[in-house]
Amino acid sequence: MISILIFTRDDAEWLGRCLEALRALPPESAYEVLVFDNVSTDGTDALVRAWRGAGGERALLFQATQDSSFSRGNNVLLRAARGETVLFLNPDTEVAGAVIDAAQQALTDDPTITLVGPSLVFEDGSAQSNGWTRPTPVQLVRERFGAAREVPASGTGRTDVGWLMGCFLMGRTADMRRFGGFDERYWFLATDLELCARVGRRGRVVRLDEHTIVHRGHRAWPASRRRASRRATLGWLARSGLGIR
C-alpha cells in the first residue's frame, strides 16, 4: 500500500483539486490518504472529512492545535503511515495515479533508489524545474549570475539528481523512518534539500523524466522569499560541512 501524506495550511481550494485528481485518476496500487491540517481557517477540515476516493477511501485527518512546521507535520504523518511506501505530496499539485504507480515501480525495480519524484509543469503546461545538483558555495555564487544547476535528462528516463522539490517525494516507509524523516530544525525552506542530501548519501535520488505532474507553486518568487531561501540553503551548507559530505 502507498501512504499519501499531505501537509496543508489554508489551501482548501488547491487541496480540493489535489484530492479530486486522486479520486478521478487513482493509482492502481492500494493507497491511503493522510492529511496534516496546520491550523487552517478555510474549511480544510470539513473538506478532508467529506472526501471519498473512487473506491470509497476516506482520508485520515490530523489537526494541529498550534502553528507547526512542515517538517514536524510530515513526521507526524510518517509515523502514522500504514503503507510500505510513502508519498510526501503538496496540496498545490494534481497527480494522476499513473505517476504514483511509476514512482513506486522505480523503487521496486531498483533497491539503490531511496527517493524518487517526477518532472513538473505549471498549470498552463509550461515546464518547471525539478532535480538539481547539491548546492555548494561556488554554485551559489554562480547562481547569482544566472548559472543554472538543474540536472539535464539522462536519456534513460530516470535521472540521478542531488535533490528534488518536496512537492512530490516518494520513498520506502522503512527507509524514511530509519533516516528519521524530515529534520525538524528546518521549518519549511530547505526541508526537501536537507532530506534528499541526507538520504542521498545512502542511496540514489532519482527524477522520472517521462512522468509529469502539475505543480502550481513557485511560479513567482518575491525578493523576500528568494532571500529567505538563500539563508536556509546557507544554513544547510553550514550544518552539513559546506555541502561536501
N, C-alpha and C positions, 0 to 999 in steps of 0.2 A: 504493500500500500504506500501511496505517496501522501505525505502530510504537507499541505499548502498553508504556509504561515504568513499572515498579513498584519503588519503594524500600521495603524492609521490614526489620524487625528483631524477631525473636521474636514474629511474628504468624502462625505457621503455620496455626492454626485459621481465622483470618479470611482469610488468603491462599488457603487451600484453597477456601473458599466463593467468593471472588472469581474464582479460576481456573475453578471449576466452572460459575459463571454464564456465563463466556466460552465454555466448552465446550458448555453446554446451549443457549445463545441467542447464537451468534456473529454478528458483523456480516456483512453481505453482501459488503462490500469485503474484499479480501485483507488479512491482518494478520500481524504477528509480535509475540511477547511477549518482553520483556527484563526480567529481574529483578535488582536490585542487593540482595544479601543482606549486611546490615550486621552482621557477626559474630554471627549468630543461633546459639543453642544448643538450639533446639527442633525440629530436624529439617527446617527450612525447605529446606535444600539438597536433601535426598532428595525432598521433596515437589515441588520445581520440576523436578528431573531426571525424575521419574516422570510428569509431566503430559503429556497429549496432547490437543490440540484435536479438534473434531469432524471436521476434515479431516486429522487426523494431525499437526497442527502441534506442534512442540516448543518449549519456552521456552529462551531463552539465559540462562544464569546467570552473574552476575558476583559474586564473593565478596570482600569487604573483608578485609584481614588485621588491621586495627585500626579502632577506632571512627571512623566517618566521618559527616560532616554530610549532612543531607537534600539540601542544595544540591549538594555535590560528587558524591554518589551519582547524582543525577539527571543531572548534567552528563556523567558517565561514560557513562550510557545514551544521552544525546542524541548524543554523538559517535559511538556505535556504531550508531545507528538507520539502517535502510536505507529506511524509508518516506518518502513525500513529506509525510506528516502525522505528528505525534507527539501521543500522549495521555499526559500525566502522570497516573497513576492510583494512588490509595492502596489498600493491601491490605484495608482495612476497608470496602470498597464492594462492592455487587453491581450489575452493569451489564448490561442487555440490549443486544444488538448493535444494535437499532434506534436506541437513543440515540446510540451511537457513529456510526452512519451519518448521523443527523440533524445531529450536530455537524460532521461532515466536509462535509455538504451545505451548511451555513451558510457555511463557509469557501470552498466552491466558488462559491456564489451571489454572494458579496459580497467583493471583494478588500479592502475597507476594514476588514473584521473580522480582527483578528490573534489574539485568544484567545476561546475560547467554552467554556461549561460549562452544565450542566443545573440544574434545580431539584433540591432534596434532600428526602428524608424519612428519618426514623429507622426502625429495624427494625419498629416497631409501626405504621408508616404515618403517624405524625404529622409535620407539616411541620417542616423545619429551615431556618434562614435561610441564604441564599446570595445574594451580589450586593449590595454596599454602595457608598455614596459613598466617595470617597477621604478618609481622615482629615485633619482639621485640628485645631489646638489647641482651637478653640472647640467643635468637635464632640465631642472627647474629654471636655471639661468637661460638656457636655450629656448624654453617655452616663452619667456618674456619677450623674445624676439621672433616669436611666431613659428618655432620649430615644432612640428607635430611629433607625437610619440605613440600614436595608435599603431598597433601591430598589424601589418598587412596580412591579407588572407594567404594561407599556405598553399592553397590549391587542392588540399586533401579533404576539405570540408570541416576539418577540426584543427583549429589553430591554437597553439600554446601561447599564453599571454602571461604577463606579470600580475594583472588584476582586472577584474570585471566590475561594472557598475552593480550596485546592490539591489537594483530593481527586480532582478531575477537571478538568484544564485541557488543552484541545486547541488546537494551532496548527500552522502550516506549519513543516516541519522547517527549511527555508532561513531563514525569519524567526527562529526560535528560536536558530539558530546565529549569525545575523547580530547578534542582540541580546545574544549572549554567554551564553544560558541563565540559570540562577539565579545570583544574586550570592553568591559563596562567603564573603563576610563575614558572612552570616546562616546560623546553624547549623540552626535549624528554625523557630522562631517568626518571623512576618513575612516568610517567604520568598515566599509567594503574593502578599502585598500589594506587596512590592518589585517582583516580576516584572510583575504586572499594571499597576502605576503606571508603570513604565519603558516597557513595551510600549504602554501606553495613550496615551502622548504621540505615538506614531507611527501609531496605528490605533485600532480600537474593541475594547473588551472587552464581550462580549455573553452574556447568560443566556438559555437556551432555556426559556421559562416553561412550555411544554406537554410537556416531556420530563423525566422524573424518574428518579433513581437512589436506591438505598438507601445511606445512609452511617451507619455505626454509631458513629463517633467524635463527640466534642464534646457528648455528652448532659449530662455533668456536668463542671463546671469548678471544681475546688477553688480556694480563695483564692490558693494559691501559684502556680497556673498563670495565674490572672487577672492577678496582679501581674507575672509574667514576660511575659505578652502585652502588657501596657501598657508595660513597659520596652522591649520590642522595637519597638513602634509608635512610642514616643518617639524611639528610636534612628533609626528610618527618617525621622521628621519632621526630625530634626537633620541627617541626611545629605542630605536632599532639599530643603533650604531651607524647612523647616516646611510641606512638602506643597503649596507654592504653585506650584512649577514644573511 
